Amino acid sequence: MDDELWVRSTLAALQMNDTLIAASQRAADVLGPATPAGARFGGAAEFLLLVNASLGQVMEQWQQGQADQNVGRQS
């Protein structure tokens, strides 16, 4: 079993969310933010931006923790 599978899966999810964010923002622009559909797409983009920001911070914290552990093992 690949020990880093979940890391790669999380990074892939971040990339997919970036794609969905861009598509949702484009749809909101095309439909207009004042329309119900445009507002839904705009809200979806905002939500995914927040999810990606949080998940990105978690990944950075995890990577720093891994680096710190590796330094400790080498000492």
C-alpha positions as semicolon CSV with decimal commas, in nm:
position;residue;x (nm);y (nm);z (nm)
1;M;0,000;0,000;0,000
2;D;0,126;0,346;-0,090
3;D;0,193;0,545;0,230
4;E;0,152;0,877;0,049
5;L;-0,171;0,793;-0,134
6;W;-0,385;1,014;0,088
7;V;-0,143;1,306;0,042
8;R;-0,161;1,276;-0,336
9;S;-0,540;1,239;-0,315
10;T;-0,567;1,557;-0,109
11;L;-0,344;1,748;-0,350
12;A;-0,556;1,623;-0,641
13;A;-0,869;1,742;-0,459
14;L;-0,713;2,087;-0,421
15;Q;-0,641;2,099;-0,793
16;M;-0,992;1,982;-0,881
17;N;-1,140;2,245;-0,652
18;D;-0,930;2,510;-0,831
19;T;-1,088;2,397;-1,158
20;L;-1,437;2,405;-1,007
21;I;-1,373;2,749;-0,858
22;A;-1,272;2,891;-1,195
23;A;-1,572;2,732;-1,370
24;S;-1,811;2,854;-1,102
25;Q;-1,672;3,206;-1,117
26;R;-1,705;3,209;-1,497
27;A;-2,062;3,081;-1,475
28;A;-2,150;3,346;-1,216
29;D;-2,005;3,614;-1,444
30;V;-2,190;3,485;-1,751
31;L;-2,523;3,444;-1,573
32;G;-2,484;3,756;-1,365
33;P;-2,449;3,760;-0,988
34;A;-2,801;3,903;-0,950
35;T;-2,963;3,596;-1,105
36;P;-3,048;3,298;-0,883
37;A;-2,819;3,065;-1,081
38;G;-2,538;3,319;-1,091
39;A;-2,568;3,371;-0,716
40;R;-2,551;2,993;-0,658
41;F;-2,240;2,962;-0,873
42;G;-2,085;3,260;-0,697
43;G;-2,162;3,108;-0,358
44;A;-2,015;2,775;-0,466
45;A;-1,695;2,949;-0,577
46;E;-1,667;3,134;-0,245
47;F;-1,724;2,812;-0,051
48;L;-1,462;2,621;-0,249
49;L;-1,214;2,906;-0,207
50;L;-1,258;2,878;0,169
51;V;-1,229;2,499;0,162
52;N;-0,911;2,517;-0,047
53;A;-0,755;2,784;0,174
54;S;-0,821;2,577;0,486
55;L;-0,709;2,251;0,329
56;G;-0,397;2,419;0,194
57;Q;-0,309;2,542;0,542
58;V;-0,360;2,194;0,686
59;M;-0,134;2,045;0,420
60;E;0,137;2,303;0,495
61;Q;0,112;2,229;0,868
62;W;0,133;1,855;0,802
63;Q;0,433;1,896;0,570
64;Q;0,610;2,112;0,829
65;G;0,540;1,853;1,096
66;Q;0,682;1,582;0,870
67;A;0,993;1,791;0,805
68;D;1,037;1,851;1,177
69;Q;1,005;1,478;1,247
70;N;1,263;1,396;0,979
71;V;1,507;1,646;1,134
72;G;1,449;1,486;1,473
73;R;1,520;1,140;1,333
74;Q;1,846;1,256;1,177
75;S;1,975;1,407;1,503
